[in-house]
Amino acid sequence: MAAAHLTIRDVLYFYSDARNVYERFMAMGSHQEQARNAVALLLWLDPTHHQAIRHLPSLSRAAVGIIAAETNSILDCLRQEGLVLPPIPFISALYQEAGIEVDADFLAFNQDLVVRGVADILDAVGALIFGDHIYRLLRCYQTGLVGRLPELEAPYMCPPVTVPEDRGSMFVTLSKGKWGDCIVRVLMEKTMRGKPPMYGRIIFKSEAFVSLVLNGEPLVKIAIGYRQLSLRKYILHPHNM
């Protein structure tokens, strides 16, 4: 969608089907972060026409639940070092109807592309798609309860991705025993006498990458080589400053 001369209202209308899918996921009990990530992934697979997204709200609750589970399985696998995705028959069929070939092998081969693409959606139009306040204003406008609203008539500008490092950070715990382009730097525990570090902090380029890694979980564990890593969101405390 070309960004020139578009208002906030135009963008909300364009992504109204994506918003409907998000609300459907939420109504079924999905975690907010998982629902956002799932919709962003579905949008990334068909960024222009949204044919699959448009079809999804008409599906049964059981079918939508399976698609939500398949998107979450994809997102959960993306953080693993050796990516082996489970079959995704419902998503494959949904996009095949729209003329788009999507399968587990495609997503596994394009892991880095998927991560960056989904993060870009979360950082840009995601702020509107998942913005409850702006959609409440839109629905008031649609019902005729209010007239023209400056917030809806304002020109749409893709927000720059600049977040404080604490919001774009994760705390990582290292136990004994590829997202490189997305990372600004890694800070590790300072140790003495060659002792291996037991914790560190990963600073991503944007908060969206933290959302994709955790995908609604307070703590996730991954293996890199022979090391087990525990990941959680970095919380800024006064003594950290």
QUIRA-V62938 format. One record per residue. N is the residue number from 1. RES is the residue in one small letter. PHI is phi in whole degrees, 0 to 359 (none if undefined). D_FIRST is the distance of its C-alpha to the first C-alpha in whole Angstrom. Layout:
n=[N,N]
res=[RES,RES]
phi=[PHI,PHI]
d_first=[D_FIRST,D_FIRST]
This chain:
n=[1,2,3,4,5,6,7,8,9,10,11,12,13,14,15,16,17,18,19,20,21,22,23,24,25,26,27,28,29,30,31,32,33,34,35,36,37,38,39,40,41,42,43,44,45,46,47,48,49,50,51,52,53,54,55,56,57,58,59,60,61,62,63,64,65,66,67,68,69,70,71,72,73,74,75,76,77,78,79,80,81,82,83,84,85,86,87,88,89,90,91,92,93,94,95,96,97,98,99,100,101,102,103,104,105,106,107,108,109,110,111,112,113,114,115,116,117,118,119,120,121,122,123,124,125,126,127,128,129,130,131,132,133,134,135,136,137,138,139,140,141,142,143,144,145,146,147,148,149,150,151,152,153,154,155,156,157,158,159,160,161,162,163,164,165,166,167,168,169,170,171,172,173,174,175,176,177,178,179,180,181,182,183,184,185,186,187,188,189,190,191,192,193,194,195,196,197,198,199,200,201,202,203,204,205,206,207,208,209,210,211,212,213,214,215,216,217,218,219,220,221,222,223,224,225,226,227,228,229,230,231,232,233,234,235,236,237,238,239,240,241]
res=[m,a,a,a,h,l,t,i,r,d,v,l,y,f,y,s,d,a,r,n,v,y,e,r,f,m,a,m,g,s,h,q,e,q,a,r,n,a,v,a,l,l,l,w,l,d,p,t,h,h,q,a,i,r,h,l,p,s,l,s,r,a,a,v,g,i,i,a,a,e,t,n,s,i,l,d,c,l,r,q,e,g,l,v,l,p,p,i,p,f,i,s,a,l,y,q,e,a,g,i,e,v,d,a,d,f,l,a,f,n,q,d,l,v,v,r,g,v,a,d,i,l,d,a,v,g,a,l,i,f,g,d,h,i,y,r,l,l,r,c,y,q,t,g,l,v,g,r,l,p,e,l,e,a,p,y,m,c,p,p,v,t,v,p,e,d,r,g,s,m,f,v,t,l,s,k,g,k,w,g,d,c,i,v,r,v,l,m,e,k,t,m,r,g,k,p,p,m,y,g,r,i,i,f,k,s,e,a,f,v,s,l,v,l,n,g,e,p,l,v,k,i,a,i,g,y,r,q,l,s,l,r,k,y,i,l,h,p,h,n,m]
phi=[none,292,271,292,63,268,262,303,297,301,293,298,296,298,257,297,294,296,296,298,294,302,293,294,300,296,295,272,97,293,295,305,293,295,297,297,297,296,295,298,295,297,293,298,291,214,286,262,257,58,296,294,300,294,281,297,299,278,284,293,301,295,294,296,297,292,295,299,294,292,296,293,294,296,296,293,285,297,273,276,291,260,278,232,273,287,300,231,297,290,295,301,293,299,278,296,298,270,81,241,273,228,215,297,296,300,291,294,292,253,307,298,295,298,301,294,295,294,298,299,295,299,286,262,291,303,299,270,305,257,272,296,296,292,286,296,296,298,290,297,296,294,278,82,289,226,274,296,247,304,296,275,276,296,295,277,229,298,291,291,269,227,235,302,300,292,281,259,241,228,266,241,252,257,252,295,81,none,270,303,292,265,254,279,195,236,252,245,301,278,237,247,57,74,292,292,293,249,205,194,221,258,253,271,290,208,293,300,293,297,299,290,292,280,49,88,263,289,211,233,239,228,245,237,65,258,251,262,243,253,241,212,292,284,252,282,251,307,283,276,278]
d_first=[0,4,6,9,11,9,12,13,14,10,9,12,12,9,10,14,15,14,16,19,19,20,22,24,25,26,28,30,31,28,28,26,25,25,23,20,20,20,17,15,17,16,12,13,15,12,9,7,9,11,14,17,16,16,20,21,22,24,26,29,30,32,29,26,29,29,25,25,28,27,24,26,29,26,25,29,29,27,29,32,34,34,32,33,30,32,31,28,29,27,23,24,25,22,20,22,22,18,19,19,22,22,25,27,28,24,24,27,27,23,24,23,20,19,21,18,15,16,17,14,12,16,16,12,11,14,16,14,14,18,19,22,23,20,19,23,22,20,22,25,23,22,26,27,29,28,26,23,23,22,20,18,18,17,14,12,12,12,15,18,19,23,25,29,30,32,29,27,31,33,36,38,41,43,46,48,48,29,27,29,26,25,28,29,33,35,38,41,45,47,50,54,56,53,52,49,46,46,43,40,36,33,31,27,24,23,24,21,23,26,25,24,28,29,27,29,32,35,36,35,37,37,39,38,41,44,43,42,39,39,36,35,33,35,36,37,41,43,45,42,41]
